[in-house]
Amino acid sequence: MQTPNKATRSCSRPRWASATAAGLLALGLSLCGSSIPAFAQDNTPPATTAQQSQPLVAMQSVIEDIAQKLDPAVVHIQAKILEPSGTAGPDQVFPFGPAQPGFPAPNMPSPQPRQGVASGSGIIINPDGMIITNRHVVEGAKTVLVTLTDHRSYSGVVYSDPNVDLAVVKINATGLPSAKLADTSHLRVGQFVLAIGYPFDVGQTVSLGIVSALGRSQTIEGRFYPDLIQTDASINPGNSGGALVDLNGDVIGINTAIAGEAAQSAGIGFAIPANTVRLVYPQLASTTHKITNYPPGWIRGKLGVEVGPVTPDVEKLLGTDEGAVVSLVQPDSPAAQAGVQVGDVITRVNDHPIRDASELVDVISNLGPNQKAVLDIIRNKKPITKTVITGSFNQTASTTESGAGNHLGLSVTTLTPDMESQLKLPDNVKDGAVVTSVAPGSAADGAGIQQGDVIFQVNDTTIHTADDYNAAVAGVKPGDSVGVKLYRADTPMFLVMQAPDNTP
C-alpha cells in the first residue's frame, strides 16, 4: 500500500511550474508558504492583466496538449450482456464496508435476466489492438464493440481473471494511437490529473482534478481493491476503464469506481494504479491469457471469522475500547484451527494494532494467503496470542471471458456446517459444492443455476467439495452438455449446462 510523501507533496513541480511561479510573483500570492510581495522595492508598476494570466494560459496549453495526445488512445466500449433485471450498473458504488458472506433466501425467486448493454471506456495500450479496461465493464459479455475516436468500430475478444478487476480487449487492428503507462511509485497527493472517458454515453469527456489520496483499500460491490488512487476529477458511470493521466500525458491509473449513492460524481473517484496494470497486462496479453503473478493484495487473506465492533458493554466486560470482537468462527477455517474462539477480541495482527473490525479485514486481506499472522487477543480479560496461517478468499483459476469453450460461469466453495443451516438443506446433506456466484449470460446462468445451490453430482461424478467440482468440469469441451444434480434449499433438482461453442 502506498503512502504519500508528506514532506514533499505540497511542493511538487509540474513542467509549467516556472510560469506559475512567475504568475504568483506578479499576483502577490504565496509559493510553498513563503509570502512574496506584489511589487518590487523600486516601485515597478503592477503587472498587466495579460502578464497575470500568463501562467494560467501556460497551464491551459498543457491540458490542451494532453487532451489532444490522449484522446485518440481512449476508446468507447459497449458490452452486450445478459443481466438480472433491477441490478445496479457497473459504476454504481454504494457503501464501502467489507462484504459479508451470505446467500439469498433459497425459496425466493431470482431476478429474471434481461438483455442489456454495459457501457464503459478503455485505453489502447499497444498499437496492435490491445486495450486495457476494467473487468466489470466486460464481465459476462456475449459480444464487445470497441469504437475509436475516428468512429471506426471493431469486435473485441476479452481476456481477464476473476481475481483482478482488469481485462484486456483484443481487436483486429494495427497502427493505433496508444498511451504510455507512468511509474506510480512516485505519485504524490496534490498532483494535477485528467480523467478521460465516456461517461453517460455523451461522448468522450475530459475533466481536471488532483490526486486526493493514495493507497485506498476498499470493498466495492463485493470486489476488494487493495491499493487505489483517489481523485476529485469528475468520474461518472461510463468512465470505468478510462484513463487517469498526469501532466506528462502518461496514464497513472484506470478509472474504476465512484463514491455516491446517486451513481454519479460526488467528488470522490478511484483508479487502479498504472503499476498494477504494468504487472497484469503482459500476463493477460500473453498466449496463455492467465495471471500467475498477482499484484500485492489482490489475492486476499482469510481468517474465517465474522467480527464486530467493541461496544460499550464489551468494553466494560473486557476492559478494552479497541479491537474486533469475534462473533463467529467458521468450522475448519484457519482461525478455528489456531484456536480462536467466539468472544475473543483481536487487538493486534503481527505488529499492526487493530482499532476496529474493518481494520482487521483490511490487514488480513492485504496480508494475503498462506501467511503467518500472530494475533494478540483478549480472552476473559487476559491477553493471549494465537498464530494463524491465513487462507484465501479468492478464486485461483484464470478464465477467458469471451471465446472460452469450457467456461461455465460458476464459482463454488465447499459446504460447511454453518452454511447447512443458512441454506435450509435436508438433514442428510452434509457435503457438496455451494454456488457462490453465477456469471450473467454464462452456461450456468442459462441452465438456471443460482447462488446458494448445492451441487452434489456432475454427470456421473459425486461432488463432496469445491475441488471435486473443479476437477469434474476441468475436461469439459466446447459444446459439451454437463448434467448437474443439486439441492435448492430442500428441493433436489437436475439441470443441464451447455458449454459454449467457441467456433467462429
C-alpha positions in Angstrom: 0.0 0.0 0.0 1.4 3.3 -1.0 1.6 6.3 1.4 2.1 9.8 0.3 5.4 11.6 0.9 4.1 14.2 3.3 7.4 16.2 3.3 7.2 16.9 -0.4 3.7 16.5 -1.7 2.7 20.2 -1.3 5.7 21.4 -3.4 5.5 19.2 -6.5 6.6 20.9 -9.6 4.9 20.1 -12.9 6.6 21.2 -16.1 4.7 24.5 -16.1 5.9 25.4 -12.6 8.3 28.2 -13.7 5.5 30.0 -15.4 3.2 29.5 -12.5 5.8 30.9 -10.1 6.2 34.0 -12.2 2.4 34.5 -12.1 2.3 34.0 -8.4 5.1 36.6 -8.0 3.1 39.0 -10.1 -0.1 38.4 -8.2 1.5 38.7 -4.7 0.5 35.2 -3.7 2.5 32.8 -1.6 4.6 30.0 -3.1 5.1 26.9 -0.8 4.3 29.0 2.3 6.5 32.0 1.5 4.9 35.4 1.2 6.1 37.3 -1.9 5.3 41.0 -2.3 3.4 42.0 -5.4 5.7 45.0 -6.1 9.4 45.4 -6.2 11.0 47.9 -3.9 11.9 50.2 -6.8 8.1 50.9 -7.3 7.9 48.8 -10.5 4.4 49.2 -11.9 1.9 46.4 -11.3 1.8 43.6 -13.8 -0.8 43.9 -16.5 -3.8 41.6 -16.8 -2.1 39.9 -19.7 1.0 39.3 -17.7 -1.0 38.0 -14.7 -2.8 35.5 -17.0 0.3 34.0 -18.5 0.7 31.1 -16.0 -3.0 30.2 -16.5 -2.6 30.3 -20.2 0.5 28.1 -19.9 -1.4 25.5 -17.8 -4.3 25.6 -20.2 -1.9 24.9 -23.1 -0.5 21.9 -21.2 -4.0 20.5 -20.6 -5.0 21.1 -24.3 -1.8 19.2 -25.4 -2.5 16.3 -23.1 -6.1 16.0 -24.3 -5.1 16.1 -27.9 -2.4 13.5 -27.3 -4.5 11.1 -25.2 -8.0 11.4 -26.7 -7.3 9.0 -29.7 -6.0 6.3 -27.3 -9.1 6.3 -25.1 -11.9 4.2 -26.6 -15.6 3.6 -26.1 -16.6 0.0 -25.1 -20.1 -1.5 -25.3 -20.6 -4.9 -23.9 -23.7 -6.9 -24.8 -24.6 -8.8 -21.7 -27.4 -10.8 -20.1 -28.0 -9.2 -16.7 -30.6 -9.7 -13.9 -33.3 -7.0 -14.0 -33.1 -4.4 -11.3 -29.3 -4.7 -10.8 -27.1 -1.7 -10.4 -24.9 -0.6 -13.3 -21.2 -1.4 -13.1 -20.1 2.0 -12.0 -22.7 2.4 -9.2 -20.7 2.2 -6.0 -22.5 2.1 -2.6 -21.3 1.9 1.0 -17.7 0.7 1.2 -17.9 -1.6 4.2 -16.3 -5.0 4.0 -18.5 -7.5 2.1 -20.1 -10.1 4.4 -20.6 -13.7 3.3 -24.2 -14.8 2.8 -26.7 -16.4 0.5 -30.1 -15.4 -0.8 -33.2 -16.9 0.8 -33.4 -20.3 -1.1 -37.1 -20.1 -1.7 -37.1 -16.5 -3.0 -37.5 -16.2 -6.8 -34.4 -14.9 -8.6 -34.5 -11.8 -10.8 -35.3 -12.6 -14.4 -32.4 -11.9 -16.8 -32.8 -9.2 -19.4 -30.6 -8.3 -22.4 -28.6 -5.1 -21.8 -25.6 -3.2 -23.0 -22.9 -2.2 -20.4 -21.0 0.9 -21.5 -17.6 1.9 -20.4 -14.2 3.1 -21.6 -10.8 1.5 -22.4 -7.2 2.6 -23.2 -5.2 1.4 -26.2 -2.0 0.1 -24.6 -0.4 -1.4 -27.7 -0.7 -0.1 -31.3 -1.6 -3.7 -32.4 -5.1 -3.6 -31.0 -4.5 -4.4 -27.3 -6.8 -2.4 -25.0 -6.9 -2.3 -21.2 -10.2 -1.8 -19.3 -12.0 -2.9 -16.1 -13.2 -6.4 -15.9 -16.6 -5.3 -14.6 -17.1 -3.4 -17.9 -17.0 -6.5 -20.0 -17.8 -9.3 -17.4 -20.3 -11.8 -18.8 -20.3 -10.1 -22.2 -21.5 -12.1 -25.2 -20.1 -9.5 -27.6 -17.9 -6.5 -27.2 -17.9 -3.5 -29.5 -14.9 -1.0 -29.4 -15.4 2.4 -31.0 -12.4 4.7 -31.7 -12.5 8.5 -31.7 -12.5 8.4 -35.5 -15.7 6.4 -35.3 -14.2 3.1 -36.6 -15.7 0.1 -34.7 -14.3 -3.3 -34.0 -15.5 -6.5 -32.3 -13.3 -7.5 -29.4 -12.2 -10.6 -27.6 -11.8 -10.4 -23.9 -9.2 -11.9 -21.6 -9.5 -11.5 -17.8 -9.0 -13.1 -14.4 -11.7 -13.3 -11.7 -9.3 -12.1 -9.0 -8.3 -8.7 -10.5 -10.7 -6.1 -11.9 -8.8 -5.6 -15.1 -9.3 -7.0 -18.6 -7.6 -7.0 -22.0 -9.7 -6.5 -25.1 -8.1 -7.5 -28.4 -9.3 -6.0 -31.6 -8.1 -6.8 -35.1 -6.3 -3.5 -35.9 -2.8 -2.2 -36.2 -1.0 1.1 -36.1 -3.4 2.6 -33.5 -2.5 5.5 -31.2 -1.5 4.2 -27.8 -0.9 5.5 -24.3 2.1 5.2 -22.1 1.9 3.9 -18.5 3.5 6.0 -15.8 5.6 4.7 -12.9 3.2 5.4 -10.0 5.6 4.5 -7.2 6.5 8.2 -7.0 2.9 9.5 -7.2 2.1 12.3 -4.8 -1.1 13.7 -3.3 -1.9 17.0 -4.8 -0.7 16.3 -8.3 -2.9 17.5 -11.1 -4.6 14.8 -13.1 -7.1 14.5 -16.0 -9.8 11.8 -16.3 -10.6 10.8 -19.9 -13.5 8.6 -20.8 -17.1 8.2 -22.0 -19.5 9.0 -19.1 -23.2 8.6 -19.7 -22.7 7.8 -23.4 -22.5 11.5 -24.2 -19.1 11.1 -25.9 -15.5 11.5 -24.8 -15.1 13.8 -21.9 -12.0 15.3 -20.2 -12.1 16.5 -16.6 -9.5 18.1 -14.3 -8.7 17.4 -10.7 -5.9 16.3 -8.3 -4.8 13.1 -6.6 -6.6 13.5 -3.3 -5.4 10.3 -1.6 -3.2 7.2 -2.2 -3.3 3.6 -1.1 -7.1 3.4 -0.5 -8.3 -0.1 0.3 -12.0 -0.6 -0.5 -14.5 -3.3 -0.9 -16.8 -2.2 -3.7 -19.8 -4.1 -4.8 -18.3 -7.3 -3.4 -14.8 -6.7 -5.0 -11.8 -6.0 -2.9 -9.4 -3.4 -4.1 -6.1 -3.2 -2.1 -4.5 -0.1 -3.4 -6.5 2.6 -5.2 -5.7 6.2 -6.3 -8.4 8.6 -5.1 -9.1 11.7 -7.2 -11.6 14.5 -7.3 -11.5 14.7 -11.1 -15.1 14.2 -12.2 -15.8 10.4 -12.8 -19.2 9.2 -13.7 -20.9 6.0 -14.9 -19.2 5.1 -18.2 -15.8 6.3 -17.1 -14.8 2.9 -15.9 -11.8 1.6 -17.8 -10.8 5.1 -18.9 -7.6 7.0 -18.3 -6.4 9.0 -15.3 -3.5 11.0 -16.7 -0.7 13.1 -15.3 0.7 16.4 -16.7 3.3 14.5 -18.7 0.5 12.8 -20.6 1.2 9.4 -19.1 -1.5 7.1 -17.7 -1.3 6.9 -13.9 -4.5 4.8 -13.4 -7.5 3.1 -14.8 -10.7 4.9 -13.6 -12.6 2.2 -11.8 -15.3 3.4 -9.3 -17.1 6.3 -7.7 -18.5 7.1 -4.3 -22.1 8.3 -4.2 -25.5 6.8 -3.9 -26.8 8.6 -6.9 -24.3 6.8 -9.1 -22.7 10.0 -10.3 -19.7 12.0 -9.3 -19.6 13.2 -5.7 -16.0 14.4 -5.8 -14.5 11.0 -4.8 -13.4 8.6 -7.6 -11.0 5.7 -7.5 -8.5 4.4 -10.1 -6.3 1.2 -10.2 -2.7 2.4 -10.3 -0.7 2.0 -13.5 1.9 -0.1 -11.8 -0.8 -2.7 -11.1 -1.7 -2.6 -14.8 2.0 -2.9 -15.7 2.2 -6.2 -13.9 -1.2 -7.6 -15.0 -1.3 -6.6 -18.7 1.6 -8.6 -20.1 0.2 -11.8 -18.5 -3.4 -11.3 -19.9 -2.0 -10.3 -23.3 0.3 -13.5 -23.4 -0.6 -16.6 -25.3 -1.9 -18.3 -22.1 -4.0 -15.2 -21.1 -3.5 -16.2 -17.5 -2.2 -14.4 -14.4 0.3 -16.4 -12.4 2.0 -13.5 -10.6 -0.7 -11.4 -8.9 -0.2 -7.8 -7.7 0.2 -7.5 -3.9 -3.1 -7.5 -2.0 -5.4 -8.8 -4.8 -5.4 -12.4 -3.5 -7.0 -11.7 -0.1 -6.0 -13.4 3.1 -8.7 -15.1 5.2 -9.1 -15.9 8.9 -12.5 -17.5 8.7 -14.2 -15.3 11.3 -17.0 -12.8 11.4 -16.2 -9.8 13.6 -18.0 -6.8 15.1 -17.2 -3.6 17.0 -16.2 -3.2 20.6 -19.4 -1.9 22.1 -19.6 -0.1 25.5 -20.9 -3.3 27.0 -17.9 -5.3 25.6 -15.6 -2.5 26.8 -16.9 -2.8 30.4 -16.7 -6.6 30.3 -13.2 -6.9 28.8 -11.6 -3.6 29.6 -10.6 -2.6 26.1 -12.1 0.0 23.8 -10.3 -1.1 20.6 -10.2 -4.2 18.6 -12.5 -6.6 16.7 -14.9 -8.9 18.6 -15.2 -12.4 17.1 -18.9 -13.2 16.7 -18.5 -16.4 14.6 -15.7 -18.8 13.8 -16.1 -20.9 10.6 -15.5 -24.6 11.1 -12.2 -25.9 9.8 -11.1 -22.3 9.0 -7.6 -21.0 9.7 -8.9 -19.3 12.8 -10.6 -22.4 14.1 -7.5 -24.5 13.5 -5.5 -21.9 15.5 -7.9 -22.0 18.5 -9.6 -18.6 18.0 -13.0 -18.6 19.9 -16.2 -16.7 19.8 -16.0 -13.7 22.2 -12.2 -13.2 21.6 -11.2 -9.6 20.9 -8.4 -9.3 18.4 -6.3 -6.3 19.2 -3.2 -6.7 17.0 -2.1 -8.7 14.0 1.7 -9.1 13.8 2.9 -5.5 14.5 -0.3 -3.8 13.4 -2.7 -2.6 16.1 -6.4 -3.3 15.3 -8.7 -0.4 16.2 -11.9 -1.8 14.8 -13.4 -4.6 12.7 -12.9 -3.0 9.3 -9.2 -2.6 10.1 -8.9 -6.3 10.8 -10.5 -7.1 7.5 -8.1 -4.8 5.7 -5.0 -6.1 7.4 -5.8 -9.7 6.8 -6.9 -9.1 3.2 -3.6 -7.3 2.5 -1.5 -9.9 4.2 -2.6 -12.5 1.6 -3.0 -16.3 1.8 -0.5 -18.7 3.3 1.0 -16.1 5.6 1.8 -16.2 9.3 -0.4 -13.9 11.4 0.3 -13.6 15.1 -2.9 -12.5 16.8 -2.9 -10.6 20.1 -6.2 -11.5 21.7 -8.1 -10.6 24.9 -10.0 -13.6 26.2 -11.7 -13.4 29.6 -9.8 -10.2 30.4 -6.5 -11.9 29.9 -4.1 -11.3 27.0 -3.2 -14.4 24.9 -1.6 -14.9 21.4 -2.6 -17.3 18.6 -0.6 -17.9 15.4 -2.7 -18.4 12.2 -1.7 -19.4 8.7 -4.1 -17.4 6.6 -6.3 -18.9 3.9 -7.7 -17.3 0.7 -11.0 -15.7 -0.2 -10.3 -15.6 -3.9 -10.7 -18.0 -6.8 -7.4 -19.2 -8.2 -8.2 -20.2 -11.8 -7.9 -17.7 -14.6 -10.7 -17.6 -17.1 -11.2 -16.2 -20.5 -14.4 -14.2 -20.6 -15.0 -14.3 -24.4 -14.2 -17.3 -26.6 -13.6 -19.8 -23.7 -15.1 -23.1 -24.7 -15.2 -24.6 -21.2 -16.1 -21.5 -19.1 -19.4 -22.5 -17.4 -19.6 -19.4 -15.3 -19.7 -20.9 -11.8 -17.8 -20.1 -8.7 -18.2 -22.6 -5.8 -17.0 -23.2 -2.3 -17.1 -26.3 -0.1 -20.3 -26.7 2.0 -19.7 -26.1 5.8 -22.0 -27.0 8.7 -22.7 -23.3 9.2 -23.9 -23.0 5.7 -26.2 -26.0 6.1 -28.5 -24.1 8.4 -28.4 -21.0 6.4 -29.4 -22.8 3.2 -32.1 -24.9 4.9 -30.8 -28.2 3.4 -32.2 -31.6 4.2 -30.6 -33.3 7.3 -28.8 -35.9 5.2 -27.0 -33.3 3.0 -23.6 -32.8 4.7 -21.3 -32.0 1.8 -21.2 -30.6 -1.7 -20.1 -27.5 -3.6 -22.0 -24.3 -2.8 -22.5 -21.9 -5.7 -21.2 -18.5 -4.6 -21.7 -16.7 -7.9 -23.1 -17.1 -11.4 -21.8 -15.0 -14.3 -24.6 -13.3 -16.2 -25.0 -14.8 -19.7 -22.9 -17.9 -18.8 -23.8 -21.5 -19.4 -24.7 -21.9 -15.7 -26.9 -18.8 -15.9 -28.7 -20.2 -18.9 -29.3 -23.5 -17.2 -31.0 -21.7 -14.3 -28.3 -22.4 -11.6 -28.5 -19.9 -8.8 -26.3 -18.6 -6.0 -26.8 -20.8 -2.9 -27.5 -24.0 -4.9 -25.5 -27.0 -3.5 -24.1 -29.3 -6.3 -23.7 -32.9 -5.2 -23.2 -34.6 -8.6 -21.7 -33.6 -12.0 -22.5 -36.1 -14.8 -21.5 -39.4 -13.1 -19.2 -37.9 -10.5 -20.2 -37.4 -6.9 -19.2 -34.0 -5.5 -18.1 -33.6 -1.9 -16.0 -30.4 -2.1 -15.3 -27.4 -4.3 -12.2 -29.2 -5.6 -14.3 -32.2 -6.7 -16.5 -29.8 -8.7 -13.5 -28.1 -10.3 -11.9 -31.5 -11.2 -15.2 -32.7 -12.7 -15.6 -29.8 -15.1 -11.9 -29.4 -15.9 -12.2 -31.6 -19.0 -15.4 -30.1 -20.4 -15.0 -29.2 -24.1 -16.8 -26.6 -26.2 -20.3 -27.7 -26.9 -20.4 -30.4 -24.2 -23.5 -31.0 -22.1 -23.0 -31.1 -18.4 -25.6 -32.6 -16.2 -25.8 -31.2 -12.6 -27.7 -32.6 -9.7 -28.2 -30.1 -6.9 -30.2 -29.0 -3.9 -32.0 -25.7 -3.8 -33.0 -25.5 -0.1 -34.6 -28.9 0.5 -35.6 -29.4 -3.2 -33.4 -31.7 -5.3 -33.1 -30.6 -9.0 -31.4 -31.8 -12.2 -30.2 -29.1 -14.6 -28.1 -29.2 -17.8 -25.4 -26.7 -18.7 -24.4 -26.4 -22.3 -20.7 -25.4 -22.6 -20.4 -22.5 -25.1 -19.2 -23.4 -28.6 -16.2 -21.2 -29.5 -16.4 -21.9 -33.2 -16.3 -18.6 -35.1 
